Amino acid sequence: MVEGIEDAIGKKQGISLAQPLWRAEQIRKMEQRWAEREGQALYALMERAGAALCSYARHHWPQSHQWWIFVGPGNNGGDGYVLARLARRLGLEPLVIAARAPGLLRGDARRAADEWLAAGGEVMMADALEGASLPAPDLVIDALLGTGVQLPLSSAMTKIVATINGLNAPVLAVDLPSGLNADTGRGMGALVHATRTLSFIGIKQGMLTADGVDGVGQLDWDPLGVVPEAGLVPAAERLDYPRLKSLLTPRPRSAHKGKHGRVLLVGGNLGMQ
């Protein structure tokens, strides 16, 4: 278990979060540079992500047994396949529900799917879910879409997102809620509303802006052992009260607003003539 997951599990809300916020492209470059420095394939990070998700889910929902894991066509789905394989090994009952057939996947996602199938796992296609007689889930994992969402979701993916949001079970989002633009925070037509999100490598700036605020639920973070290179400048910085309170001088209870400086507020609409 990497150190970051211990922070996410053991500390109070918000404490485990990193201060820097990153764009999706920066995260991808961090992953590539890590692989080059360590001499490892990127699949090692997918395995770490799956293990981190398994530990996180077991901690926060220890009584859950029926896991519905929705997997998409990319590496986010690959994380879900790794999670399913590890959960099955622990005696849980993961149901993998796929937006794309495993045989059509590529790269690390295909490898993760093949290992799940080789371990005896099965895959249900998402379009076969409606009307199926299945035990109700007590935990739903959203591993549909990752940081690459730039366009509105397809009608098929929108339907899957609606299914996830309509289930009467807590939802764990893998890295970020599906349908969220990682850079802008916009929901791209449809957005999973997670109970909790476990983000990897770094916090994406869109998770704390616009629709991301409503989508992520309780947000935690696991760096998976990836450390940004020295001098790499984040896209933004997260501010919170624990960080700011050391800069705020306590005031006497009898203090008056007129004795503590002035505030200038400037506003307007630049689009108006």
N, C-alpha and C positions, 0 to 999 in steps of 0.2 A: 504494500500500500504506500503510495507516495505521500509526502508530508502535507500537501495541500488538502487532501480529503480529510485529514484529521482536523484541520482548521474549519472546514466546512461543516463537519459533524459536531465538533466540540464547542464552538464559540457561539455567542449570541448573534441575533439578527444583525447583519451588516458588518460585523467585526471582521469576518473572514474575507471580505471583498478587497480586491486590489484597488489602489488609487488610480493608476493609469487606465485610460480608455483607448481602444484601438479601432482602426478601420479593418475591414475584412481582409484586404490585400496585405496589410501589415502582419496579420496573424498567419496568413499563408507563407509569407516570407520567413517568419520566425520558425515555422515548422520545417521548411526546407533547409534553413541554416543549421537548425538543430541536427537534422539527419546528416548533413555534411560533416559537422563537427564530431558527432558521435559515431559516425560510420555505420549507422543503422538505417534500415528501411523505414519509411513512414508508417508501415503497418504496425510497428512497435507502439506508436502513439495510439493507434486504433485499439490495440489490445489493452493499453493502459486506460483509455477512456471507458471501455467496456467494464473493466475491473472496478474503476472508480464509481461508475453508475451502479454496479451491483452492490457495492458496500454502502453507498448513499441510500439506495432504495431500501435495503434491508434495515438500515438504521432508522429511517424516518417512517417506514411502514412495516414494522416487524411482524405484524399479524397477517400481512398480505400473502396470498399464495397463487391466486389466479392473475397472472400478468398478461395483459394484451400489449404487445409491442408492435407498433405501427412503423414499418420500415420503408424508406424511400429509395430513390434510384442512385443516390450518391454515397459519399463517405459518412454522412449522418446516419443513413440506413445501415452502413457497415458497422458503426458503433452499436446499433441495435441488435444486429446479428451476433456480435461478440457477447453482448449482454445476455441474449437468449441462451447461448451455449453455456455460459457460466451459471446462469440461474437454473438451468436444467440439471447441471452437475450437482447443484446444491439440493436437488429434490423438489424444486418449485415447478410450477406448471405454466411455462410461458407459451402463449399463442402468438405466433409471428404472422402478422397481417401485412402483406406486401402491396405496394403501389405498382411495382414492376416485377415481372417474373425473374427469379434468380438467374436464369440462363441468359438474360439480356443485360446483366450488370457487367461492369468493367472494373479493372484495376483492383484496388484493395477491397472495395465493396463486394466484388465477385468472390474474392478469396474468403472473406468473412462469411458470405452466404454458403459457399461450398463446404467450409468447415462446420457450419451449423448442420447442414444436411448430412455430412459424413458422420456426425455425432449422433445421428438418429432423429434429428429435428425435422419438422414438417413446416410447410408454408401454405397459408391460405391467402388467396388473392382478395384484395379489398372489395372487388365487385361481387364476390360471392358471400359477403358478410350479411347483406340484407336478407332477412328471412331465415337465416341459419339458426338452428337450435344449439345454443352454446351456454356454458356456465357464465354467469355475469362476472366481469372483472372486478377485482378489488384494488387494482392499480393499473393505470394506463401509462405507457411510455410513448412519448412522441419523438420518434426518430425519423421523421419524414424528410424534412428539408433543413439544410444548414445555412451557411453564410452566403451562399451564391444566389439568393433570391433577389432578382432585379426587376422582374416583370410580374404583372398580376397572375395569380395562380390559375391553372387550367380548371375547367369545369369538373374534371374527375378528381383533381387534388382538392378543390374547394369542397366537394362532397365528402371526402375523407376527413377534412378538417372539421366540418359540421358534425360528422359522426363522433369524432373525439370529444368535441365540446358538448355533445348531447348525452354522453355516457355519465352515469351516476357513480363516478369513482374519481379519486384524486388523479391528477395528471402530472407526470414528471417529464419536462422538456429536456431533450438532449442538446446541450450547447446553447441553443436559443429556441424560442417557440417557432414552429413552422409557420411560414407566411410573413415573417418579420424581415424587413430590410435591415441588415446588420449595421449599415452606415447611417441611414436617415431615421430609423425608428418607425417608419411607416408600415402599416399592415397592408400587404399587397393583395387586396381584394378579400382575403379571408385570413384569419389569424387564430392559432391555437391559444386558448387562455389556460395557462399552466397553473397548477397549484404551487409547484416549485420548479426551478430551473437550475441545472448544474452546468455552468459554462466552463469551457476548456481553454487552456493556454493564456488567454487574457479576456477581460470584459470588453465586449463590443460596444461602441458608443451608442448605437441605436437601441440598446437594451434599456437605457436610462432616459430616453427621450421619446416624445410623441406616443405612439401606440405601444411601444415597448414597455412602458411603465405599467400598463394594464395587462400585458401578455405574460410577463415573466413570473408573476407571483413572488414567492420568496426566492431570492437570487443568491446562489452560492457559486464558488469558483474553485477550480482545481487546475494548477498550471501544468500538470502531468510531467513535471521535471524540466520543463522548457523555460529557460531564463533569457529574457531579451538581451541582445548584445549591448555593450556599453555605448552610450551615445545615441541610441535609438530613441527618437522623440515621439511620445504618444500623441494621438490626435486630440486628446482632451484629458483633463484631470477630474476625478470625482472628489467632491467636497462633502464632508459630513461633520456633524457636531463634535464627535470626539477629536477630530483633527483641528477644528476651529477654536475649541474652547480654551486652548492654551494661549491663544492670541487675544482673547477677550478679557479685559481687566474687570474684576468684580466692582460693581457700583454700590454705593450706600443706598439703603432703602429709601432715603429721603431725597435721592437725586432727582433733578428736573431735566427734561429734555433740552432745555435751552443752555445747559452747561456742558453739553457733550458734542459740540460741533454741529454742522449742518449737512443736510443731504440734498443733492441736486438730482432730480429725476427728469430725463429727457425722453420724450416719446413722440409718436407720430406714425404716419403711413407714407412711406417714400413713394408709393405708387399713385398718390393723389396729386393732382395739379393745383 
